[in-house]
Amino acid sequence: VKTLNRERVANASYIEWPRAGEYRDHMRIVGETDVYVSGPGTALQYAPFMRNGSVFVGLGWRWVRDGRSIPSFLEQQLVGGGSPYMRAIWLDSKKIMNSTGHPPHLESPYLPREEVFDLVREAIRIFSAGFQLPVPTEDSLAPEGRVVRALCRADPATCRLAYLHMNTFLGLGACR
């Protein structure tokens, strides 16, 4: 944040939501925000309340489940395809997988600093240039979200089965 302000790239601030006042204060802050950067979690839930023409930057994280690591962006349906009045851009999943995988609130290194700065600068460029509304869904999905969307178009039955499996409506190994 200090670097962005020092470079005069943006009027940036770091917000700790529990210390940012009442909920109405949160809505005012989000409604006045042009570029919002967040990892997965509760703070990301504010993004759909941003104004038309704003840009969301999703940092994602490395999720470990059943001994396997995968890049995760969570809530893409919320700020990717579900908010056509704003653009969403996402940190490259290769960079997430090369990170330590710790959530951003921990002391350990989480994301490569310059990569995050570059993504924020890109978001500022997109915001400053403006873009056509409504934003096509694919334009705001991470590459993994685009792959899932293409799979679901190509094979709806497998898509449904994958959805049931992901949401644990089916046991492990139930996918065909």
N, C-alpha and C positions, 0 to 999 in steps of 0.2 A: 504494500500500500504506500509506504514511504517513497519507494522508488518511482512509482507511477506519478505521485504528486510532485516529486522533485523534478522529474523529466517533463512535467506539465502535460503529460499524456491524458490525464483525467483528474477529476476531483474525486479521489477515491477514499473510501472509508471501510474499516472492518467493523462489522456489526455483531455484537453478542446479543442475540434476541432477548434473553432473559433480563438484560440490563437496558433494553431499548424502550422501556415504558409499557403502556397498556397495548392491547391488541389494536386499537384504533391508531395508535402511534406507529405500529408495525405496518399497517395498511397505508398510512401516509408515506412512510419511508419507501416502501415498495412501489407505490404509485408514482413516486418522483424519481425512480431509478431508471436510468437508460440501459445500463449493462449490469447484470447481476451474476455473480460467480458463486457457485456452490458445489459441494460434493453431495453424495446421496444422503438422504435423511430428512428430518423435519424441516430444516431451513429451505430445502428445495420446494416444499409445499407452498411457499409464498410466490414463486415465479408466475403462476397463472394470473396473479393480481397485478402484474406489470401492465403498463399502458401500451397502446398500439405502437408498433414500430420499435419496440425495445428488443434487446438481445440477451439471451440467457447463455451462460458458459457452464457446461457440465464437466466437472473434473473426474467423476467416476472414482472407482477404487478397485483394488485387487481382492476378489472374494474367494475364500477358500471353503470348499464344501466337499465332503467325502474324500479328502486328501487331494483334491484337484483345485488348481487356481484358474480362475477365469476373470476377464475384465468385466466389470459390472457398472452400469450407469443408472439402474433403477429409475423408475418414474418417467421413462422416455415417453410413455403414452400421455403423460401429464403436460410436459413442456415440449416434447417433440411433435407428435401428431395431434395432440389435443388442444393446442393453443395456436391457432392459425394467424393470430394477430401479432405474433412475435417470432423471431428467429431463435433457434437453439443451435449452438455449436458445441462440439465435444472434444475432449482431449483424446489424442490418438491412443487406442487400446494397447499398442506396442509399448508406449511410454508408461502406461499404467502397469503393465506386466513387468517392466524393468524397474519399477519403483519398489520400495520396501514392502508396500501393502498395508502399512499402518494407517489407521484413520487419521485425518488431518489434525485432530485435537491433541494427538500425542506428541511428545518431544522428538521422537525419532523422525528421520527424513521421510517424507511421504511422496512428494512429486518433484520433478526437476524444475527448479526455479525459472530458468529461462524459457522452458517450454510453456509454463503457465503464463509468463509475461507475454510471450508471442501470441498465445491464444487470446488473452485479454486485449492486446493491441488489435488483433484481427476483429474481435467483437466491436471495438470502438470504430474501426474502419467501416464495418458493415452498418453500424448504427448511423454514422455520419453520412454515408453515401445514400442511406435509405434503401428500401426494398419494396417490392410489390406485395400488397395484401389482397386476399389471404395468402399466406405462405403455403405452398404445396407440402403435404406431409413429409415426403421424402427429403425435402430440403432441410428439415430440422431433426432428422433422425441420425444417430451415429451409424457407422457402417454395419454394425451388428444388427441394429434395428431394421435397416434396409434389407438385410439378408432374410430376417424372419418374415418381414412383410412379403418379400418375393416368394418365399417358401409357402406361405399361407395362400397366396394367389394360385401358385402352381399345384398345390396338393392340400386342399382344405381338410381332408380326413386326417392326414398326418399332422397338420397344424393343430387340429382339435385334440388329437392324442397327446401331442407335445404340451399343449396348454394344460390338459388334465394332469399330466405327469409333473410339470413344473409346480403346479399348485397342490401337489400331493393328494389329489383325488384318486390317483392310482398308486400302487406300490412301486418300489424300485424295480427296474427291469421290465416294466409293463409296456414300454414303447416297442413298436414293431420294427 
